[in-house]
Amino acid sequence: MDVPVTLYGIKACDTMRKARAWLDSQSVAYTFHDYKTQGIDAARLQKWVKQVGWEKLLNKAGTTFRKLPDAEKVNLTEARAIELMLAQPAMIKRPVMEAGERLEVGFKPDAYAVFFNRK
């Protein structure tokens, strides 16, 4: 792949470890962006939402989201979801892999193989 690849997530996440191990095993060069230490900027997050939708990006299964008061979990809108993810990037589904204009959310070995044309 000729465009730079950036993998976004949180270092300690098990799914992130699997994604990084897959990329390393396939000799895919990438930059790792840790939400916990580097955060995420609003423009990038809004771009992702436009590409894949906030419903796909917001990690409702994660501990951070589940700990929210029930009143904050109902009647979510795109704007509110973006606000939540900016305030607590751990609510962004992991990993998010960006290569140029292409985006892959979550980790599945088969999807990564297709993404990198390594079937």
C-alpha positions, -999 to +999 in steps of 0.1 A: +000+000+000+015+033-011-004+056+013+005+059+050-015+037+074-025+049+108-040+026+134-061+045+161-069+030+194-058+023+229-025+005+236-039-019+263-069-030+244-069-068+235-085-061+201-058-036+194-031-061+202-046-085+177-048-059+150-012-048+156+000-084+156-018-090+123-003-059+107+032-069+120+028-105+107+019-091+073+048-066+073+024-036+070+041-004+080+018+018+102+018+045+127+000+039+160-021+067+174-031+062+211-063+080+220-054+079+257-022+098+252-028+117+220-066+122+220-086+127+188-094+159+170-129+169+162-123+173+124-110+138+120-138+123+141-164+142+121-148+130+088-150+094+101-187+099+111-194+111+076-177+080+061-191+052+083-217+068+105-216+075+143-235+043+151-205+022+138-179+044+156-196+046+190-186+016+211-218+010+231-205-024+243-175-009+261-172-002+298-169+036+293-203+038+275-220+014+299-209+035+329-227+065+316-259+075+333-289+059+315-302+094+306-271+100+285-274+067+266-309+073+252-320+094+222-285+098+209-279+120+179-248+123+157-238+156+175-242+140+210-223+109+199-194+130+186-194+150+218-192+118+239-164+104+218-144+136+219-148+138+257-139+102+262-121+087+232-123+052+248-159+053+235-146+051+199-148+015+186-113+001+182-093-001+162-099+025+135-075+020+106-070+049+082-051+046+049-056+077+027-094+080+023-100+044+032-113+035+067-117+001+085-135+001+119-130-029+142-107-058+136-114-090+117-085-107+100-105-114+068-115-077+065-079-067+070-068-092+043-093-077+019-083-041+029-047-049+021-055-072-009-038-102+009-065-129+004 
